[in-house]
Amino acid sequence: MAKQINCPCGEVVRGETDDELVANAEEHIRTAHPEQVGQRSREDILAMSEDAA
């Protein structure tokens, strides 16, 4: 099942698998929040996720 993260900046990051979600979230962090690069673990990212509607 697809998952998503609703970033506080307003962006919605989605992935069909946990691996895809984490990769997409890390890319979003790199491009939109470079000051946070390296501050979120895989577990942190997955903990922020919810099932996509």
Beta strands, then each sheet from edge to edge (+ up, - down):
strand 1: 3-6
strand 2: 12-15
strand 3: 50-51
sheet 1: 2+ 1- 3+
end
